[in-house]
Amino acid sequence: MNRQIWLLISYLLLASRLAWGADFVSLSEPPFYIDKERGWFWREVEPETQPKPNKEPEKAKPDTEAKHQPPPIPPQNQSTQSEIPEPSPLSAEWFRKNLERYRDKAIDDPSPENVAAYYYLQRVMMDKAQRFTDVARRVVMSDPLLDENQRRPIATFAANEANYQAGIASEQALAAVAKQAGLLFFFRSDCRYCHIQAPLLALLEKRFGFKVYAVSLDGMPMPNGLYPDFRVDQGQAHVLGVVSTPALFLMKPPDGIVQLAQGAISLDDLSGRILLAAKDNGWIDQGVYEATRGERQTPNLVPTPSVMDNEMLVNPANLIGTLQRQAGIQPGEPTQPNFSQSP
């Protein structure tokens, strides 16, 4: 009886130990004695994971901005460039494009044929230029509007006479301007250019009668004693935009004032600027001004844009007639060149 009880107790103890071992195995790596078939150097091979199936590519969302963009510009047809007509053989345009090519060929390969070809083409171009010159001379001499000799003589003896008459006309015009306007002279006592400009103004004042109004920017007189009755600047220089000295202005009462120069200037250049300013402001007329340059007054050929169009420019006869009417000459008058003669 006791033996049976003892066997029962042993069986219960053994069952509890086996249950505890099973729990331990589930919580950690199994001990060797439980999984002894793997051995001490067993290398656990991790199971291969099957690749996840690729997701279907998302469909591109419609680009709303692309709907508003202009369609792409198709490439230009390259054949259009090849369809540009070539210039006529031996025309002026043809010579501009090809003469240098013949010259380069003759230089790189100076065979008698290549060199002769270049010189023959050069001779053709010179003969064409001579033919143009002959026609141009006949056209110019038949139309005084185109003859520059009519505006100002070209011959030396006549040009010298024109210069002499221009000098007389300039003196008369300057004297006429001096009766209407004076010179405003801004200077500084320490400005060396003012020191050498002042004697020229004194000469202009003595010769033509200009009144010179001297204004000192620093309140000091000129070292050479010229213009001792100067006035001190009271802001006039700032109003007139004086930035350097000497500064010269042509002044006609009550409110006419024109800037002539800021910086030293020669007597001849100053006289020319005075006459130009007087002409622009209507103090002398156009004829008097052109006489001071030794030129005759000629019609103005510059047309207004409203009278010109592309069709008129294409037709030479219409172009000539329009420019002649602009000059106050009716087409068909003796001044119209005669193109009936062939070269």
C-alpha positions as CSV (number, residue, x, y, z in Angstrom):
1,M,0.0,0.0,0.0
2,N,2.7,2.4,0.9
3,R,4.5,1.5,-2.2
4,Q,1.5,2.5,-4.4
5,I,1.2,5.9,-2.6
6,W,4.9,6.6,-3.2
7,L,4.6,5.8,-6.9
8,L,1.6,8.1,-7.2
9,I,3.5,11.0,-5.5
10,S,6.5,10.4,-7.8
11,Y,4.3,10.4,-10.9
12,L,2.8,13.8,-9.8
13,L,6.1,15.4,-9.2
14,L,7.4,14.2,-12.6
15,A,4.4,15.5,-14.4
16,S,4.8,19.0,-12.8
17,R,8.4,19.2,-13.9
18,L,7.5,18.2,-17.5
19,A,4.9,20.9,-17.6
20,W,7.3,23.5,-16.3
21,G,9.9,22.5,-18.9
22,A,7.4,22.9,-21.7
23,D,6.6,26.5,-20.6
24,F,10.3,27.3,-20.4
25,V,10.8,25.9,-23.9
26,S,8.1,28.1,-25.3
27,L,9.6,31.2,-23.8
28,S,13.2,30.8,-24.9
29,E,15.4,28.7,-27.2
30,P,14.9,25.0,-26.6
31,P,17.8,23.4,-24.6
32,F,20.1,21.0,-26.3
33,Y,18.7,17.9,-24.6
34,I,15.2,18.7,-25.9
35,D,16.4,19.4,-29.5
36,K,19.6,17.4,-29.5
37,E,19.2,16.3,-33.2
38,R,20.4,19.8,-34.3
39,G,23.8,19.4,-32.7
40,W,26.1,22.0,-31.1
41,F,27.0,23.7,-34.4
42,W,23.6,23.8,-36.0
43,R,23.1,27.0,-38.1
44,E,19.6,28.1,-38.1
45,V,18.5,29.0,-41.7
46,E,16.0,31.8,-41.7
47,P,13.1,31.0,-43.9
48,E,13.0,32.9,-47.1
49,T,10.3,35.5,-47.2
50,Q,8.3,35.7,-50.3
51,P,8.6,39.0,-52.1
52,K,5.6,41.1,-51.7
53,P,3.6,41.6,-54.9
54,N,4.4,45.0,-56.5
55,K,1.7,47.5,-56.3
56,E,0.2,48.6,-59.4
57,P,1.7,51.8,-60.7
58,E,-0.5,54.7,-59.9
59,K,-2.0,56.2,-62.9
60,A,-0.7,59.6,-63.7
61,K,-3.0,62.2,-62.6
62,P,-4.2,64.6,-65.3
63,D,-2.1,67.7,-65.2
64,T,-4.5,70.5,-65.2
65,E,-1.8,73.0,-65.9
66,A,-0.8,71.3,-69.0
67,K,-4.3,71.9,-70.4
68,H,-3.7,75.6,-70.2
69,Q,-0.2,75.5,-71.8
70,P,0.0,76.3,-75.5
71,P,0.7,73.4,-77.8
72,P,4.4,72.9,-78.6
73,I,5.6,74.7,-81.6
74,P,6.5,72.3,-84.4
75,P,10.1,72.5,-85.7
76,Q,10.5,74.7,-88.6
77,N,10.8,73.0,-91.9
78,Q,14.5,73.0,-92.7
79,S,13.7,72.9,-96.4
80,T,12.5,76.5,-96.3
81,Q,16.1,77.7,-95.8
82,S,17.2,75.7,-98.9
83,E,14.4,77.2,-100.8
84,I,15.8,80.8,-100.5
85,P,16.6,81.8,-104.1
86,E,20.2,82.2,-104.9
87,P,21.2,85.7,-106.2
88,S,21.5,86.3,-109.9
89,P,24.9,85.4,-111.3
90,L,27.4,88.3,-111.3
91,S,24.9,90.5,-109.5
92,A,26.0,92.8,-106.7
93,E,24.6,90.4,-104.1
94,W,26.3,87.5,-105.8
95,F,29.7,89.3,-105.7
96,R,29.2,90.0,-102.0
97,K,28.7,86.3,-101.3
98,N,31.1,84.7,-103.7
99,L,34.0,86.9,-104.7
100,E,36.0,86.2,-101.5
101,R,35.4,82.5,-102.0
102,Y,37.1,82.7,-105.4
103,R,39.9,84.7,-103.9
104,D,40.5,82.2,-101.1
105,K,40.5,79.4,-103.6
106,A,43.1,81.2,-105.7
107,I,45.3,81.7,-102.6
108,D,45.0,78.1,-101.3
109,D,45.5,76.6,-104.8
110,P,47.2,79.3,-107.0
111,S,46.8,77.5,-110.3
112,P,46.7,79.8,-113.4
113,E,43.0,79.0,-113.8
114,N,42.0,79.8,-110.2
115,V,44.0,83.1,-110.2
116,A,42.7,84.1,-113.6
117,A,39.1,83.4,-112.6
118,Y,39.4,85.6,-109.5
119,Y,40.9,88.5,-111.5
120,Y,38.3,88.1,-114.3
121,L,35.5,88.4,-111.7
122,Q,37.2,91.4,-110.1
123,R,37.3,93.0,-113.5
124,V,33.6,92.3,-114.1
125,M,32.9,94.0,-110.7
126,M,35.0,97.0,-111.6
127,D,33.3,97.4,-115.0
128,K,29.9,97.3,-113.3
129,A,31.0,100.0,-110.9
130,Q,32.3,102.1,-113.7
131,R,29.0,101.8,-115.5
132,F,27.2,102.9,-112.4
133,T,29.5,105.8,-112.0
134,D,28.8,107.1,-115.5
135,V,25.1,106.9,-115.1
136,A,25.3,108.5,-111.6
137,R,27.3,111.4,-113.0
138,R,24.8,112.0,-115.8
139,V,21.9,111.8,-113.3
140,V,23.5,114.2,-110.8
141,M,24.4,116.8,-113.4
142,S,20.9,116.8,-114.8
143,D,19.2,117.4,-111.5
144,P,20.3,120.3,-109.2
145,L,18.6,118.7,-106.3
146,L,21.2,115.9,-106.4
147,D,24.2,118.0,-107.4
148,E,26.2,118.7,-104.2
149,N,28.2,121.4,-106.2
150,Q,24.9,123.4,-106.3
151,R,24.8,123.4,-102.5
152,R,28.5,124.2,-101.9
153,P,31.2,124.6,-104.6
154,I,33.6,121.7,-104.9
155,A,36.3,123.3,-107.0
156,T,39.2,124.7,-104.8
157,F,39.0,128.3,-106.1
158,A,35.2,128.4,-105.7
159,A,35.4,126.7,-102.2
160,N,37.9,129.4,-101.1
161,E,35.4,132.1,-102.2
162,A,32.6,130.3,-100.4
163,N,34.7,130.3,-97.2
164,Y,35.4,134.0,-97.5
165,Q,31.7,134.8,-98.0
166,A,30.8,132.5,-95.1
167,G,33.2,134.5,-92.9
168,I,31.5,137.8,-93.8
169,A,28.1,136.2,-93.3
170,S,29.1,134.9,-89.9
171,E,30.4,138.2,-88.7
172,Q,27.1,139.9,-89.7
173,A,25.0,137.2,-88.1
174,L,27.0,137.3,-84.9
175,A,26.6,141.1,-84.7
176,A,22.9,140.7,-85.3
177,V,22.6,138.1,-82.5
178,A,24.7,140.3,-80.2
179,K,22.0,143.0,-80.5
180,Q,19.4,140.6,-79.1
181,A,21.3,138.3,-76.7
182,G,24.2,138.3,-74.3
183,L,26.5,135.7,-72.8
184,L,26.2,134.3,-69.2
185,F,29.6,133.3,-67.9
186,F,29.9,131.2,-64.7
187,F,33.4,130.9,-63.3
188,R,35.5,130.1,-60.2
189,S,38.5,132.1,-59.1
190,D,40.6,128.9,-58.8
191,C,39.5,127.4,-62.2
192,R,42.4,127.6,-64.6
193,Y,40.2,126.9,-67.6
194,C,38.1,129.9,-66.6
195,H,41.3,132.0,-66.7
196,I,42.0,131.2,-70.3
197,Q,38.4,131.3,-71.4
198,A,37.8,134.8,-70.2
199,P,40.1,136.5,-72.7
200,L,38.2,134.8,-75.6
201,L,34.9,136.1,-74.3
202,A,36.4,139.6,-74.0
203,L,37.5,139.3,-77.7
204,L,34.0,138.2,-78.7
205,E,32.5,141.1,-76.7
206,K,34.8,143.6,-78.3
207,R,34.5,142.3,-81.9
208,F,30.8,141.7,-82.1
209,G,29.3,143.6,-79.2
210,F,28.2,140.8,-77.0
211,K,27.4,141.7,-73.4
212,V,29.1,139.2,-71.0
213,Y,27.5,138.7,-67.6
214,A,30.1,137.1,-65.3
215,V,28.9,135.2,-62.3
216,S,31.4,133.9,-59.6
217,L,30.5,130.6,-58.0
218,D,32.9,131.1,-55.1
219,G,32.4,134.8,-54.6
220,M,36.0,135.6,-55.6
221,P,37.2,137.7,-58.7
222,M,39.2,136.5,-61.7
223,P,43.0,136.7,-61.0
224,N,43.6,138.3,-64.4
225,G,41.4,141.3,-63.5
226,L,38.8,140.6,-66.2
227,Y,35.2,141.2,-65.4
228,P,35.7,143.0,-62.1
229,D,32.0,143.9,-62.0
230,F,31.1,140.2,-61.6
231,R,28.1,139.0,-59.6
232,V,28.0,136.4,-56.9
233,D,26.0,133.3,-57.6
234,Q,22.6,133.3,-55.8
235,G,21.5,129.8,-56.9
236,Q,21.3,130.5,-60.6
237,A,24.0,127.9,-61.4
238,H,22.0,125.2,-59.6
239,V,18.8,126.1,-61.5
240,L,20.6,126.0,-64.8
241,G,22.4,122.7,-64.0
242,V,25.9,124.0,-63.9
243,V,28.3,121.1,-63.0
244,S,31.6,122.4,-64.3
245,T,33.3,125.7,-65.2
246,P,33.6,127.6,-67.3
247,A,29.9,127.4,-68.2
248,L,28.5,129.5,-71.0
249,F,24.8,130.3,-71.8
250,L,23.3,132.4,-74.5
251,M,20.7,134.6,-72.9
252,K,18.0,136.7,-74.6
253,P,15.6,138.7,-72.4
254,P,13.1,138.2,-71.1
255,D,13.2,134.4,-70.7
256,G,15.3,133.0,-73.6
257,I,18.4,131.1,-72.4
258,V,20.3,128.3,-74.1
259,Q,23.3,126.3,-72.8
260,L,26.3,126.6,-75.1
261,A,29.1,124.7,-73.2
262,Q,30.3,123.6,-69.9
263,G,34.1,123.5,-70.2
264,A,36.7,125.5,-72.2
265,I,35.8,126.0,-75.8
266,S,37.5,127.7,-78.8
267,L,36.4,130.9,-80.3
268,D,35.4,129.4,-83.6
269,D,33.4,126.6,-82.0
270,L,31.7,129.0,-79.6
271,S,30.7,131.3,-82.6
272,G,29.3,128.3,-84.4
273,R,27.3,127.2,-81.4
274,I,25.9,130.7,-80.9
275,L,24.7,130.8,-84.5
276,L,23.1,127.3,-84.3
277,A,21.3,128.2,-81.0
278,A,20.1,131.5,-82.6
279,K,18.8,129.6,-85.7
280,D,17.0,127.0,-83.6
281,N,15.3,129.6,-81.5
282,G,14.3,131.7,-84.5
283,W,16.6,134.7,-83.8
284,I,18.1,134.3,-87.3
285,D,16.4,132.6,-90.3
286,Q,17.5,129.5,-92.1
287,G,19.0,131.3,-95.1
288,V,21.3,133.5,-92.9
289,Y,22.5,130.4,-91.0
290,E,23.3,128.5,-94.2
291,A,25.2,131.5,-95.6
292,T,27.4,131.3,-92.5
293,R,28.5,127.8,-93.6
294,G,29.2,128.8,-97.2
295,E,26.2,126.9,-98.5
296,R,23.2,127.8,-100.6
297,Q,19.8,127.3,-99.3
298,T,18.4,124.2,-100.9
299,P,15.0,122.4,-100.6
300,N,14.5,119.9,-97.9
301,L,14.0,116.4,-99.3
302,V,13.2,114.7,-96.0
303,P,9.5,113.6,-96.4
304,T,7.0,113.2,-93.6
305,P,6.2,109.5,-92.7
306,S,2.6,110.0,-93.7
307,V,3.4,110.4,-97.4
308,M,5.6,107.3,-97.7
309,D,4.6,103.7,-98.0
310,N,6.1,100.4,-99.1
311,E,4.5,100.4,-102.5
312,M,5.9,103.8,-103.2
313,L,9.4,102.7,-102.3
314,V,9.2,99.7,-104.7
315,N,8.6,101.9,-107.7
316,P,11.5,104.2,-108.5
317,A,9.4,106.7,-110.5
318,N,6.9,107.1,-107.7
319,L,9.7,107.5,-105.1
320,I,11.4,110.3,-107.2
321,G,8.1,112.1,-107.8
322,T,7.2,112.0,-104.1
323,L,10.6,113.4,-103.0
324,Q,10.4,116.1,-105.7
325,R,7.0,117.2,-104.5
326,Q,8.4,117.3,-101.0
327,A,11.0,119.8,-102.3
328,G,8.3,121.9,-103.9
329,I,9.0,120.8,-107.4
330,Q,6.3,119.2,-109.6
331,P,7.5,116.1,-111.4
332,G,8.1,116.7,-115.1
333,E,9.8,120.1,-114.6
334,P,13.4,120.6,-116.0
335,T,14.9,119.5,-112.7
336,Q,13.7,116.0,-113.2
337,P,16.5,113.7,-114.4
338,N,16.1,112.1,-117.8
339,F,16.4,108.3,-117.6
340,S,15.5,107.6,-121.2
341,Q,19.1,107.3,-122.2
342,S,20.6,103.9,-121.7
343,P,24.2,103.6,-120.4
